[in-house]
Amino acid sequence: MHRSNLVVEAGERETALIFQNLALFPLMPVWENVTFGLEALGVSKRDRRGKAEAFLHLVALSDQVGKKPGELSGGQR
């Protein structure tokens, strides 16, 4: 069976639960919300961009990067 490199077993994940509304910065657009944690970890701008683009594509939000959390549907948040 072929597995994606992005699939991580539940026991191997560093994060178990993220509350959707509490984890978002309402004044930051999607792009900044996604890259905020990477920036805090010291990830380079180039690497942050690549990781964010891949993740946003994976969750079908590539076309929503400029919107703020309040402009997204509940599922998109």
PDB file with SEQRES, HELIX, SHEET and CRYST1 records, atoms N, CA, C and O in Angstrom:
SEQRES   1 A   77  MET HIS ARG SER ASN LEU VAL VAL GLU ALA GLY GLU ARG          
SEQRES   2 A   77  GLU THR ALA LEU ILE PHE GLN ASN LEU ALA LEU PHE PRO          
SEQRES   3 A   77  LEU MET PRO VAL TRP GLU ASN VAL THR PHE GLY LEU GLU          
SEQRES   4 A   77  ALA LEU GLY VAL SER LYS ARG ASP ARG ARG GLY LYS ALA          
SEQRES   5 A   77  GLU ALA PHE LEU HIS LEU VAL ALA LEU SER ASP GLN VAL          
SEQRES   6 A   77  GLY LYS LYS PRO GLY GLU LEU SER GLY GLY GLN ARG              
HELIX    1 AA1 ALA A   10  GLU A   12  5                                   3    
HELIX    2 AA2 VAL A   30  ALA A   40  1                                  11    
HELIX    3 AA3 LYS A   45  LEU A   58  1                                  14    
HELIX    4 AA4 SER A   62  GLN A   64  5                                   3    
HELIX    5 AA5 PRO A   69  GLU A   71  5                                   3    
CRYST1    1.000    1.000    1.000  90.00  90.00  90.00 P 1           1          
ATOM      1  N   MET A   1       0.838  -1.185   0.000  1.00  0.00           N  
ATOM      2  CA  MET A   1       0.000   0.000   0.000  1.00  0.00           C  
ATOM      3  C   MET A   1       0.877   1.240   0.000  1.00  0.00           C  
ATOM      4  O   MET A   1       1.805   1.343   0.803  1.00  0.00           O  
ATOM      5  N   HIS A   2       0.595   2.187  -0.893  1.00  0.00           N  
ATOM      6  CA  HIS A   2       1.377   3.413  -1.001  1.00  0.00           C  
ATOM      7  C   HIS A   2       0.854   4.452  -0.005  1.00  0.00           C  
ATOM      8  O   HIS A   2      -0.346   4.719   0.058  1.00  0.00           O  
ATOM      9  N   ARG A   3       1.764   5.023   0.760  1.00  0.00           N  
ATOM     10  CA  ARG A   3       1.370   6.044   1.737  1.00  0.00           C  
ATOM     11  C   ARG A   3       2.043   7.359   1.398  1.00  0.00           C  
ATOM     12  O   ARG A   3       3.200   7.393   0.980  1.00  0.00           O  
ATOM     13  N   SER A   4       1.316   8.416   1.580  1.00  0.00           N  
ATOM     14  CA  SER A   4       1.855   9.753   1.355  1.00  0.00           C  
ATOM     15  C   SER A   4       2.866  10.080   2.434  1.00  0.00           C  
ATOM     16  O   SER A   4       2.744   9.603   3.562  1.00  0.00           O  
ATOM     17  N   ASN A   5       3.860  10.885   2.105  1.00  0.00           N  
ATOM     18  CA  ASN A   5       4.828  11.338   3.092  1.00  0.00           C  
ATOM     19  C   ASN A   5       4.184  12.227   4.144  1.00  0.00           C  
ATOM     20  O   ASN A   5       4.760  12.440   5.210  1.00  0.00           O  
ATOM     21  N   LEU A   6       2.990  12.752   3.855  1.00  0.00           N  
ATOM     22  CA  LEU A   6       2.314  13.648   4.780  1.00  0.00           C  
ATOM     23  C   LEU A   6       1.463  12.902   5.792  1.00  0.00           C  
ATOM     24  O   LEU A   6       0.960  13.514   6.734  1.00  0.00           O  
ATOM     25  N   VAL A   7       1.286  11.590   5.625  1.00  0.00           N  
ATOM     26  CA  VAL A   7       0.477  10.809   6.555  1.00  0.00           C  
ATOM     27  C   VAL A   7       1.339  10.399   7.736  1.00  0.00           C  
ATOM     28  O   VAL A   7       2.385   9.771   7.574  1.00  0.00           O  
ATOM     29  N   VAL A   8       0.883  10.765   8.923  1.00  0.00           N  
ATOM     30  CA  VAL A   8       1.607  10.425  10.142  1.00  0.00           C  
ATOM     31  C   VAL A   8       0.632   9.716  11.073  1.00  0.00           C  
ATOM     32  O   VAL A   8      -0.475  10.201  11.309  1.00  0.00           O  
ATOM     33  N   GLU A   9       1.042   8.580  11.595  1.00  0.00           N  
ATOM     34  CA  GLU A   9       0.185   7.835  12.519  1.00  0.00           C  
ATOM     35  C   GLU A   9      -0.125   8.688  13.738  1.00  0.00           C  
ATOM     36  O   GLU A   9       0.693   9.509  14.152  1.00  0.00           O  
ATOM     37  N   ALA A  10      -1.305   8.495  14.312  1.00  0.00           N  
ATOM     38  CA  ALA A  10      -1.770   9.311  15.441  1.00  0.00           C  
ATOM     39  C   ALA A  10      -0.763   9.330  16.589  1.00  0.00           C  
ATOM     40  O   ALA A  10      -0.516  10.389  17.164  1.00  0.00           O  
ATOM     41  N   GLY A  11      -0.194   8.215  16.925  1.00  0.00           N  
ATOM     42  CA  GLY A  11       0.761   8.148  18.033  1.00  0.00           C  
ATOM     43  C   GLY A  11       2.087   8.838  17.755  1.00  0.00           C  
ATOM     44  O   GLY A  11       2.856   9.096  18.681  1.00  0.00           O  
ATOM     45  N   GLU A  12       2.364   9.139  16.498  1.00  0.00           N  
ATOM     46  CA  GLU A  12       3.615   9.783  16.114  1.00  0.00           C  
ATOM     47  C   GLU A  12       3.473  11.287  15.907  1.00  0.00           C  
ATOM     48  O   GLU A  12       4.466  11.973  15.662  1.00  0.00           O  
ATOM     49  N   ARG A  13       2.244  11.811  16.001  1.00  0.00           N  
ATOM     50  CA  ARG A  13       1.998  13.232  15.782  1.00  0.00           C  
ATOM     51  C   ARG A  13       2.437  14.039  16.997  1.00  0.00           C  
ATOM     52  O   ARG A  13       2.264  13.607  18.137  1.00  0.00           O  
ATOM     53  N   GLU A  14       3.000  15.204  16.745  1.00  0.00           N  
ATOM     54  CA  GLU A  14       3.429  16.071  17.830  1.00  0.00           C  
ATOM     55  C   GLU A  14       2.256  16.808  18.461  1.00  0.00           C  
ATOM     56  O   GLU A  14       2.350  17.237  19.611  1.00  0.00           O  
ATOM     57  N   THR A  15       1.160  16.963  17.739  1.00  0.00           N  
ATOM     58  CA  THR A  15      -0.021  17.657  18.232  1.00  0.00           C  
ATOM     59  C   THR A  15      -1.205  16.712  18.161  1.00  0.00           C  
ATOM     60  O   THR A  15      -1.444  16.075  17.135  1.00  0.00           O  
ATOM     61  N   ALA A  16      -1.949  16.625  19.264  1.00  0.00           N  
ATOM     62  CA  ALA A  16      -3.083  15.722  19.291  1.00  0.00           C  
ATOM     63  C   ALA A  16      -4.397  16.449  19.028  1.00  0.00           C  
ATOM     64  O   ALA A  16      -5.305  15.879  18.424  1.00  0.00           O  
ATOM     65  N   LEU A  17      -4.509  17.696  19.472  1.00  0.00           N  
ATOM     66  CA  LEU A  17      -5.770  18.411  19.369  1.00  0.00           C  
ATOM     67  C   LEU A  17      -5.504  19.900  19.246  1.00  0.00           C  
ATOM     68  O   LEU A  17      -4.705  20.464  19.994  1.00  0.00           O  
ATOM     69  N   ILE A  18      -6.174  20.527  18.306  1.00  0.00           N  
ATOM     70  CA  ILE A  18      -6.077  21.977  18.147  1.00  0.00           C  
ATOM     71  C   ILE A  18      -7.498  22.515  18.086  1.00  0.00           C  
ATOM     72  O   ILE A  18      -8.277  22.122  17.216  1.00  0.00           O  
ATOM     73  N   PHE A  19      -7.838  23.411  19.005  1.00  0.00           N  
ATOM     74  CA  PHE A  19      -9.147  24.041  18.979  1.00  0.00           C  
ATOM     75  C   PHE A  19      -9.145  25.064  17.857  1.00  0.00           C  
ATOM     76  O   PHE A  19      -8.316  25.973  17.855  1.00  0.00           O  
ATOM     77  N   GLN A  20     -10.056  24.933  16.907  1.00  0.00           N  
ATOM     78  CA  GLN A  20     -10.032  25.743  15.700  1.00  0.00           C  
ATOM     79  C   GLN A  20     -10.108  27.238  15.969  1.00  0.00           C  
ATOM     80  O   GLN A  20      -9.243  27.980  15.503  1.00  0.00           O  
ATOM     81  N   ASN A  21     -11.083  27.694  16.684  1.00  0.00           N  
ATOM     82  CA  ASN A  21     -11.267  29.124  16.872  1.00  0.00           C  
ATOM     83  C   ASN A  21     -10.207  29.749  17.764  1.00  0.00           C  
ATOM     84  O   ASN A  21      -9.798  30.885  17.529  1.00  0.00           O  
ATOM     85  N   LEU A  22      -9.760  29.038  18.771  1.00  0.00           N  
ATOM     86  CA  LEU A  22      -8.789  29.601  19.701  1.00  0.00           C  
ATOM     87  C   LEU A  22      -7.376  29.637  19.132  1.00  0.00           C  
ATOM     88  O   LEU A  22      -6.524  30.373  19.629  1.00  0.00           O  
ATOM     89  N   ALA A  23      -7.126  28.849  18.098  1.00  0.00           N  
ATOM     90  CA  ALA A  23      -5.779  28.764  17.551  1.00  0.00           C  
ATOM     91  C   ALA A  23      -5.526  29.762  16.428  1.00  0.00           C  
ATOM     92  O   ALA A  23      -4.416  29.827  15.898  1.00  0.00           O  
ATOM     93  N   LEU A  24      -6.542  30.539  16.058  1.00  0.00           N  
ATOM     94  CA  LEU A  24      -6.406  31.465  14.940  1.00  0.00           C  
ATOM     95  C   LEU A  24      -6.274  32.902  15.423  1.00  0.00           C  
ATOM     96  O   LEU A  24      -6.897  33.303  16.406  1.00  0.00           O  
ATOM     97  N   PHE A  25      -5.464  33.657  14.726  1.00  0.00           N  
ATOM     98  CA  PHE A  25      -5.330  35.081  14.999  1.00  0.00           C  
ATOM     99  C   PHE A  25      -6.304  35.811  14.086  1.00  0.00           C  
ATOM    100  O   PHE A  25      -6.106  35.820  12.871  1.00  0.00           O  
ATOM    101  N   PRO A  26      -7.350  36.422  14.636  1.00  0.00           N  
ATOM    102  CA  PRO A  26      -8.419  36.990  13.809  1.00  0.00           C  
ATOM    103  C   PRO A  26      -7.995  38.143  12.903  1.00  0.00           C  
ATOM    104  O   PRO A  26      -8.646  38.391  11.888  1.00  0.00           O  
ATOM    105  N   LEU A  27      -6.937  38.841  13.240  1.00  0.00           N  
ATOM    106  CA  LEU A  27      -6.508  39.974  12.419  1.00  0.00           C  
ATOM    107  C   LEU A  27      -5.467  39.600  11.376  1.00  0.00           C  
ATOM    108  O   LEU A  27      -5.081  40.434  10.557  1.00  0.00           O  
ATOM    109  N   MET A  28      -5.014  38.360  11.398  1.00  0.00           N  
ATOM    110  CA  MET A  28      -4.027  37.879  10.425  1.00  0.00           C  
ATOM    111  C   MET A  28      -4.720  37.094   9.317  1.00  0.00           C  
ATOM    112  O   MET A  28      -5.639  36.322   9.588  1.00  0.00           O  
ATOM    113  N   PRO A  29      -4.290  37.283   8.080  1.00  0.00           N  
ATOM    114  CA  PRO A  29      -4.846  36.458   6.998  1.00  0.00           C  
ATOM    115  C   PRO A  29      -4.388  35.003   7.135  1.00  0.00           C  
ATOM    116  O   PRO A  29      -3.486  34.688   7.911  1.00  0.00           O  
ATOM    117  N   VAL A  30      -5.023  34.142   6.372  1.00  0.00           N  
ATOM    118  CA  VAL A  30      -4.727  32.711   6.398  1.00  0.00           C  
ATOM    119  C   VAL A  30      -3.221  32.462   6.299  1.00  0.00           C  
ATOM    120  O   VAL A  30      -2.653  31.697   7.078  1.00  0.00           O  
ATOM    121  N   TRP A  31      -2.589  33.118   5.333  1.00  0.00           N  
ATOM    122  CA  TRP A  31      -1.160  32.902   5.099  1.00  0.00           C  
ATOM    123  C   TRP A  31      -0.341  33.120   6.370  1.00  0.00           C  
ATOM    124  O   TRP A  31       0.514  32.299   6.702  1.00  0.00           O  
ATOM    125  N   GLU A  32      -0.591  34.205   7.074  1.00  0.00           N  
ATOM    126  CA  GLU A  32       0.169  34.506   8.288  1.00  0.00           C  
ATOM    127  C   GLU A  32      -0.176  33.551   9.422  1.00  0.00           C  
ATOM    128  O   GLU A  32       0.698  33.193  10.211  1.00  0.00           O  
ATOM    129  N   ASN A  33      -1.432  33.133   9.515  1.00  0.00           N  
ATOM    130  CA  ASN A  33      -1.812  32.158  10.537  1.00  0.00           C  
ATOM    131  C   ASN A  33      -1.070  30.840  10.329  1.00  0.00           C  
ATOM    132  O   ASN A  33      -0.618  30.217  11.290  1.00  0.00           O  
ATOM    133  N   VAL A  34      -0.946  30.424   9.083  1.00  0.00           N  
ATOM    134  CA  VAL A  34      -0.286  29.157   8.782  1.00  0.00           C  
ATOM    135  C   VAL A  34       1.218  29.236   9.050  1.00  0.00           C  
ATOM    136  O   VAL A  34       1.805  28.277   9.551  1.00  0.00           O  
ATOM    137  N   THR A  35       1.831  30.339   8.731  1.00  0.00           N  
ATOM    138  CA  THR A  35       3.294  30.438   8.870  1.00  0.00           C  
ATOM    139  C   THR A  35       3.753  30.948  10.230  1.00  0.00           C  
ATOM    140  O   THR A  35       4.951  30.924  10.514  1.00  0.00           O  
ATOM    141  N   PHE A  36       2.847  31.403  11.070  1.00  0.00           N  
ATOM    142  CA  PHE A  36       3.225  32.005  12.350  1.00  0.00           C  
ATOM    143  C   PHE A  36       4.076  31.067  13.217  1.00  0.00           C  
ATOM    144  O   PHE A  36       5.132  31.461  13.713  1.00  0.00           O  
ATOM    145  N   GLY A  37       3.614  29.843  13.390  1.00  0.00           N  
ATOM    146  CA  GLY A  37       4.347  28.893  14.226  1.00  0.00           C  
ATOM    147  C   GLY A  37       5.717  28.558  13.666  1.00  0.00           C  
ATOM    148  O   GLY A  37       6.677  28.397  14.418  1.00  0.00           O  
ATOM    149  N   LEU A  38       5.810  28.453  12.349  1.00  0.00           N  
ATOM    150  CA  LEU A  38       7.100  28.165  11.719  1.00  0.00           C  
ATOM    151  C   LEU A  38       8.072  29.320  11.920  1.00  0.00           C  
ATOM    152  O   LEU A  38       9.262  29.113  12.156  1.00  0.00           O  
ATOM    153  N   GLU A  39       7.546  30.540  11.823  1.00  0.00           N  
ATOM    154  CA  GLU A  39       8.393  31.711  12.047  1.00  0.00           C  
ATOM    155  C   GLU A  39       8.887  31.741  13.489  1.00  0.00           C  
ATOM    156  O   GLU A  39      10.049  32.061  13.743  1.00  0.00           O  
ATOM    157  N   ALA A  40       8.012  31.409  14.429  1.00  0.00           N  
ATOM    158  CA  ALA A  40       8.388  31.387  15.844  1.00  0.00           C  
ATOM    159  C   ALA A  40       9.468  30.342  16.123  1.00  0.00           C  
ATOM    160  O   ALA A  40      10.267  30.493  17.048  1.00  0.00           O  
ATOM    161  N   LEU A  41       9.482  29.287  15.317  1.00  0.00           N  
ATOM    162  CA  LEU A  41      10.502  28.241  15.462  1.00  0.00           C  
ATOM    163  C   LEU A  41      11.804  28.590  14.744  1.00  0.00           C  
ATOM    164  O   LEU A  41      12.777  27.841  14.824  1.00  0.00           O  
ATOM    165  N   GLY A  42      11.826  29.725  14.044  1.00  0.00           N  
ATOM    166  CA  GLY A  42      13.034  30.165  13.359  1.00  0.00           C  
ATOM    167  C   GLY A  42      13.221  29.576  11.973  1.00  0.00           C  
ATOM    168  O   GLY A  42      14.327  29.608  11.434  1.00  0.00           O  
ATOM    169  N   VAL A  43      12.168  29.043  11.392  1.00  0.00           N  
ATOM    170  CA  VAL A  43      12.243  28.488  10.036  1.00  0.00           C  
ATOM    171  C   VAL A  43      12.415  29.643   9.054  1.00  0.00           C  
ATOM    172  O   VAL A  43      11.753  30.673   9.180  1.00  0.00           O  
ATOM    173  N   SER A  44      13.289  29.472   8.092  1.00  0.00           N  
ATOM    174  CA  SER A  44      13.567  30.534   7.125  1.00  0.00           C  
ATOM    175  C   SER A  44      12.320  30.896   6.331  1.00  0.00           C  
ATOM    176  O   SER A  44      11.404  30.086   6.187  1.00  0.00           O  
ATOM    177  N   LYS A  45      12.296  32.116   5.820  1.00  0.00           N  
ATOM    178  CA  LYS A  45      11.151  32.595   5.040  1.00  0.00           C  
ATOM    179  C   LYS A  45      10.904  31.692   3.840  1.00  0.00           C  
ATOM    180  O   LYS A  45       9.757  31.373   3.526  1.00  0.00           O  
ATOM    181  N   ARG A  46      11.964  31.283   3.176  1.00  0.00           N  
ATOM    182  CA  ARG A  46      11.844  30.407   2.001  1.00  0.00           C  
ATOM    183  C   ARG A  46      11.211  29.064   2.372  1.00  0.00           C  
ATOM    184  O   ARG A  46      10.318  28.577   1.679  1.00  0.00           O  
ATOM    185  N   ASP A  47      11.682  28.471   3.473  1.00  0.00           N  
ATOM    186  CA  ASP A  47      11.133  27.184   3.896  1.00  0.00           C  
ATOM    187  C   ASP A  47       9.696  27.318   4.396  1.00  0.00           C  
ATOM    188  O   ASP A  47       8.867  26.438   4.163  1.00  0.00           O  
ATOM    189  N   ARG A  48       9.404  28.433   5.089  1.00  0.00           N  
ATOM    190  CA  ARG A  48       8.027  28.672   5.544  1.00  0.00           C  
ATOM    191  C   ARG A  48       7.083  28.737   4.354  1.00  0.00           C  
ATOM    192  O   ARG A  48       5.994  28.163   4.378  1.00  0.00           O  
ATOM    193  N   ARG A  49       7.508  29.436   3.320  1.00  0.00           N  
ATOM    194  CA  ARG A  49       6.672  29.586   2.130  1.00  0.00           C  
ATOM    195  C   ARG A  49       6.390  28.227   1.493  1.00  0.00           C  
ATOM    196  O   ARG A  49       5.245  27.923   1.158  1.00  0.00           O  
ATOM    197  N   GLY A  50       7.415  27.422   1.329  1.00  0.00           N  
ATOM    198  CA  GLY A  50       7.247  26.100   0.722  1.00  0.00           C  
ATOM    199  C   GLY A  50       6.336  25.197   1.535  1.00  0.00           C  
ATOM    200  O   GLY A  50       5.459  24.532   0.985  1.00  0.00           O  
ATOM    201  N   LYS A  51       6.543  25.174   2.837  1.00  0.00           N  
ATOM    202  CA  LYS A  51       5.720  24.329   3.703  1.00  0.00           C  
ATOM    203  C   LYS A  51       4.275  24.812   3.721  1.00  0.00           C  
ATOM    204  O   LYS A  51       3.346  24.005   3.683  1.00  0.00           O  
ATOM    205  N   ALA A  52       4.085  26.128   3.779  1.00  0.00           N  
ATOM    206  CA  ALA A  52       2.727  26.687   3.807  1.00  0.00           C  
ATOM    207  C   ALA A  52       2.004  26.403   2.497  1.00  0.00           C  
ATOM    208  O   ALA A  52       0.832  26.027   2.510  1.00  0.00           O  
ATOM    209  N   GLU A  53       2.679  26.577   1.375  1.00  0.00           N  
ATOM    210  CA  GLU A  53       2.046  26.311   0.083  1.00  0.00           C  
ATOM    211  C   GLU A  53       1.618  24.854  -0.020  1.00  0.00           C  
ATOM    212  O   GLU A  53       0.519  24.560  -0.490  1.00  0.00           O  
ATOM    213  N   ALA A  54       2.481  23.940   0.418  1.00  0.00           N  
ATOM    214  CA  ALA A  54       2.156  22.511   0.357  1.00  0.00           C  
ATOM    215  C   ALA A  54       0.965  22.195   1.263  1.00  0.00           C  
ATOM    216  O   ALA A  54       0.061  21.461   0.864  1.00  0.00           O  
ATOM    217  N   PHE A  55       0.961  22.742   2.472  1.00  0.00           N  
ATOM    218  CA  PHE A  55      -0.126  22.476   3.395  1.00  0.00           C  
ATOM    219  C   PHE A  55      -1.448  23.065   2.900  1.00  0.00           C  
ATOM    220  O   PHE A  55      -2.481  22.395   2.929  1.00  0.00           O  
ATOM    221  N   LEU A  56      -1.411  24.304   2.451  1.00  0.00           N  
ATOM    222  CA  LEU A  56      -2.639  24.949   1.974  1.00  0.00           C  
ATOM    223  C   LEU A  56      -3.211  24.231   0.751  1.00  0.00           C  
ATOM    224  O   LEU A  56      -4.428  24.140   0.589  1.00  0.00           O  
ATOM    225  N   HIS A  57      -2.336  23.729  -0.096  1.00  0.00           N  
ATOM    226  CA  HIS A  57      -2.795  22.938  -1.240  1.00  0.00           C  
ATOM    227  C   HIS A  57      -3.452  21.641  -0.746  1.00  0.00           C  
ATOM    228  O   HIS A  57      -4.502  21.243  -1.251  1.00  0.00           O  
ATOM    229  N   LEU A  58      -2.839  20.992   0.231  1.00  0.00           N  
ATOM    230  CA  LEU A  58      -3.348  19.738   0.780  1.00  0.00           C  
ATOM    231  C   LEU A  58      -4.758  19.895   1.346  1.00  0.00           C  
ATOM    232  O   LEU A  58      -5.584  18.994   1.204  1.00  0.00           O  
ATOM    233  N   VAL A  59      -5.038  21.029   1.985  1.00  0.00           N  
ATOM    234  CA  VAL A  59      -6.354  21.246   2.597  1.00  0.00           C  
ATOM    235  C   VAL A  59      -7.258  22.125   1.729  1.00  0.00           C  
ATOM    236  O   VAL A  59      -8.276  22.628   2.205  1.00  0.00           O  
ATOM    237  N   ALA A  60      -6.893  22.307   0.472  1.00  0.00           N  
ATOM    238  CA  ALA A  60      -7.693  23.039  -0.522  1.00  0.00           C  
ATOM    239  C   ALA A  60      -8.002  24.477  -0.093  1.00  0.00           C  
ATOM    240  O   ALA A  60      -9.128  24.951  -0.244  1.00  0.00           O  
ATOM    241  N   LEU A  61      -6.992  25.161   0.442  1.00  0.00           N  
ATOM    242  CA  LEU A  61      -7.166  26.565   0.825  1.00  0.00           C  
ATOM    243  C   LEU A  61      -6.194  27.491   0.102  1.00  0.00           C  
ATOM    244  O   LEU A  61      -6.009  28.637   0.512  1.00  0.00           O  
ATOM    245  N   SER A  62      -5.582  27.012  -0.957  1.00  0.00           N  
ATOM    246  CA  SER A  62      -4.611  27.832  -1.691  1.00  0.00           C  
ATOM    247  C   SER A  62      -5.206  29.137  -2.193  1.00  0.00           C  
ATOM    248  O   SER A  62      -4.500  30.138  -2.313  1.00  0.00           O  
ATOM    249  N   ASP A  63      -6.492  29.131  -2.486  1.00  0.00           N  
ATOM    250  CA  ASP A  63      -7.130  30.333  -3.022  1.00  0.00           C  
ATOM    251  C   ASP A  63      -7.705  31.240  -1.927  1.00  0.00           C  
ATOM    252  O   ASP A  63      -8.385  32.222  -2.225  1.00  0.00           O  
ATOM    253  N   GLN A  64      -7.433  30.913  -0.674  1.00  0.00           N  
ATOM    254  CA  GLN A  64      -7.986  31.682   0.441  1.00  0.00           C  
ATOM    255  C   GLN A  64      -6.912  32.400   1.264  1.00  0.00           C  
ATOM    256  O   GLN A  64      -7.216  32.932   2.331  1.00  0.00           O  
ATOM    257  N   VAL A  65      -5.678  32.425   0.794  1.00  0.00           N  
ATOM    258  CA  VAL A  65      -4.552  32.902   1.598  1.00  0.00           C  
ATOM    259  C   VAL A  65      -4.673  34.340   2.091  1.00  0.00           C  
ATOM    260  O   VAL A  65      -4.102  34.675   3.129  1.00  0.00           O  
ATOM    261  N   GLY A  66      -5.389  35.187   1.387  1.00  0.00           N  
ATOM    262  CA  GLY A  66      -5.504  36.584   1.789  1.00  0.00           C  
ATOM    263  C   GLY A  66      -6.676  36.878   2.711  1.00  0.00           C  
ATOM    264  O   GLY A  66      -6.808  37.993   3.216  1.00  0.00           O  
ATOM    265  N   LYS A  67      -7.525  35.886   2.933  1.00  0.00           N  
ATOM    266  CA  LYS A  67      -8.701  36.103   3.769  1.00  0.00           C  
ATOM    267  C   LYS A  67      -8.357  35.973   5.250  1.00  0.00           C  
ATOM    268  O   LYS A  67      -7.411  35.284   5.629  1.00  0.00           O  
ATOM    269  N   LYS A  68      -9.143  36.648   6.069  1.00  0.00           N  
ATOM    270  CA  LYS A  68      -8.996  36.536   7.518  1.00  0.00           C  
ATOM    271  C   LYS A  68      -9.924  35.428   8.007  1.00  0.00           C  
ATOM    272  O   LYS A  68     -10.891  35.094   7.321  1.00  0.00           O  
ATOM    273  N   PRO A  69      -9.653  34.851   9.176  1.00  0.00           N  
ATOM    274  CA  PRO A  69     -10.458  33.737   9.666  1.00  0.00           C  
ATOM    275  C   PRO A  69     -11.964  33.994   9.654  1.00  0.00           C  
ATOM    276  O   PRO A  69     -12.732  33.078   9.363  1.00  0.00           O  
ATOM    277  N   GLY A  70     -12.404  35.201   9.959  1.00  0.00           N  
ATOM    278  CA  GLY A  70     -13.824  35.523   9.970  1.00  0.00           C  
ATOM    279  C   GLY A  70     -14.480  35.464   8.604  1.00  0.00           C  
ATOM    280  O   GLY A  70     -15.706  35.414   8.502  1.00  0.00           O  
ATOM    281  N   GLU A  71     -13.665  35.470   7.545  1.00  0.00           N  
ATOM    282  CA  GLU A  71     -14.186  35.406   6.183  1.00  0.00           C  
ATOM    283  C   GLU A  71     -14.276  33.971   5.659  1.00  0.00           C  
ATOM    284  O   GLU A  71     -14.746  33.748   4.543  1.00  0.00           O  
ATOM    285  N   LEU A  72     -13.834  33.014   6.444  1.00  0.00           N  
ATOM    286  CA  LEU A  72     -13.834  31.615   6.043  1.00  0.00           C  
ATOM    287  C   LEU A  72     -15.042  30.897   6.645  1.00  0.00           C  
ATOM    288  O   LEU A  72     -15.617  31.348   7.636  1.00  0.00           O  
ATOM    289  N   SER A  73     -15.412  29.785   6.039  1.00  0.00           N  
ATOM    290  CA  SER A  73     -16.483  28.978   6.613  1.00  0.00           C  
ATOM    291  C   SER A  73     -15.910  28.242   7.837  1.00  0.00           C  
ATOM    292  O   SER A  73     -14.695  28.192   8.025  1.00  0.00           O  
ATOM    293  N   GLY A  74     -16.781  27.686   8.647  1.00  0.00           N  
ATOM    294  CA  GLY A  74     -16.336  26.954   9.840  1.00  0.00           C  
ATOM    295  C   GLY A  74     -15.403  25.810   9.503  1.00  0.00           C  
ATOM    296  O   GLY A  74     -14.412  25.584  10.198  1.00  0.00           O  
ATOM    297  N   GLY A  75     -15.716  25.090   8.441  1.00  0.00           N  
ATOM    298  CA  GLY A  75     -14.861  23.985   8.017  1.00  0.00           C  
ATOM    299  C   GLY A  75     -13.505  24.435   7.511  1.00  0.00           C  
ATOM    300  O   GLY A  75     -12.505  23.743   7.700  1.00  0.00           O  
ATOM    301  N   GLN A  76     -13.467  25.581   6.876  1.00  0.00           N  
ATOM    302  CA  GLN A  76     -12.195  26.107   6.388  1.00  0.00           C  
ATOM    303  C   GLN A  76     -11.319  26.584   7.550  1.00  0.00           C  
ATOM    304  O   GLN A  76     -10.093  26.490   7.493  1.00  0.00           O  
ATOM    305  N   ARG A  77     -11.950  27.085   8.581  1.00  0.00           N  
ATOM    306  CA  ARG A  77     -11.172  27.510   9.755  1.00  0.00           C  
ATOM    307  C   ARG A  77     -10.522  26.321  10.398  1.00  0.00           C  
ATOM    308  O   ARG A  77      -9.823  26.467  11.401  1.00  0.00           O  
TER     309      ARG A  77                                                      
END                                                                             
